[in-house]
């Protein structure tokens, strides 16, 4: 399955790594890929050690790192998530496709 994890914090790194190890095609979205790759902090999530993102990327090289375009664009993605889950709650199913298109397409 193709899965995109939004965020490279402790939870995002843990989820992406686990999904990749289960054989999924995982991409990870971050506000600034260059800064994300230079961070060195690690941590613990639910008792599980979570290495810095650069280490995660070396351990799971198949996944793409997506540039979400800075804080403004990242906030737009977060707002889209709210729309998506409101539709799921209202319609009672995840079986919907949403297409985002530029004006005029």
PyMOL commands that set and color helices and strands:
alter all, ss='L'
color gray80, all
select helices_A, chain A and resi 10-21+33-38+53-59+70-91
alter helices_A, ss='H'
color red, helices_A
select strands_A, chain A and resi 2-6+25-30+43-45+48-50+64-67
alter strands_A, ss='S'
color yellow, strands_A
deselect
rebuild
show_as cartoon
